[in-house]
Amino acid sequence: MKFCLILIVNGMILSGVGSLQCLTCYSVNPGSCTQIWNCPRHYDRCATTLVAENLVTKECMRSDICNNVVSLGVFCCSGDLCNSAQHTRSLSPLLLGIPVIAAVIMHI
């Protein structure tokens, strides 16, 4: 009985071993994002999304989603805690104006 209990506990501990670790936070200042998360199975990338000036979201993401991201403010990486670096880029007014310019061109 004790042997079965030991196997179950070891299985629970080892189930997180080998999974990718990413910082996880939602719409916060980049410096305050410190929560480490063991990514679920099939989530093999860490992502950082620039939400607004000095606000980011960091999370686990699947590589197929990273490969299909069309947003300019999403950065994907692989490797434990690879999304811990602070992105110093800011959303410039020019980048924010691209959708407006595209809409004007499409209506011409």
Secondary structure by P-SEA (a helix, b strand, c coil): caaaaaaaaaaaaacccccbbbbbbcccccccccccccccccccbbbbbbcccccbbbbbbbaaaaaacccccbbbbbccccccccccccccccccaaaaaaaaaaac
